[in-house]
Amino acid sequence: MFGGGGGLNPRKMEQMMQQMGIDAEDIDAEEVIIRTDEYDLVFNDAEVTKIDARGQETYQIIGSPEQVESGSAGGAGGDADADDGGSSIPDDDVEIVAMRADVSEDEARTALEDNAGDLAAAVEDLE
């Protein structure tokens, strides 16, 4: 972060960052996806650090990404269509709601989508 530290010990570096109003926090990320118009960069097992410098948050990603076709990387967001018609609702949740409300799986999936995946709210809407 600081060039020419000349052997500055980590404790001293942390004190200097606190004095300048900089807070760093490691994030336990499983996967990081950067989407562009042309491709996606997928970082698996990346080291992610969130740096808060007086209210301005910056994220540092350390790792080697895999470049894949745009929109083909998994994850909750994005435009990639899943096998279930583009829904991000897990099949297990659909089955639970369908059994609990005694409705078809299609009706259960629709209710879950309308309720942002909230099982209890979906069942309540169907009863």
ZIDA-V825353 format. One record per backbone hydrogen bond with DSSP energy under -0.5 kcal/mol. CO is the residue of the C=O (numbers start at 1). NH is the residue of the N-H. Records with the same first field share a line. If there is no record, write none. Layout:
CO: NH, NH
//
This chain:
1: 3
2: 5
9: 13
10: 14
11: 15
12: 16
13: 17
14: 18
15: 19
16: 20
17: 22
18: 21
21: 54
23: 52
25: 50
27: 29, 48
30: 45
32: 43
33: 35
34: 41
38: 70
39: 36
40: 42, 68
41: 34, 43
42: 44, 66
43: 32
46: 48
47: 62
48: 27
49: 51, 60
50: 25, 52
51: 53, 58
52: 23, 54
53: 56
55: 57
56: 53
58: 51
60: 49, 62
61: 63
62: 47
63: 65
65: 67
66: 42, 68
68: 40
69: 72
82: 85, 86
90: 94
91: 95
92: 96
93: 97
94: 98
95: 99
96: 100
97: 101
98: 102, 103
104: 108
105: 109
106: 110
107: 111
108: 112
109: 113
110: 114
111: 115
112: 117
113: 116
115: 118
117: 119
118: 122
119: 123
120: 124
121: 125
122: 126
123: 127
//
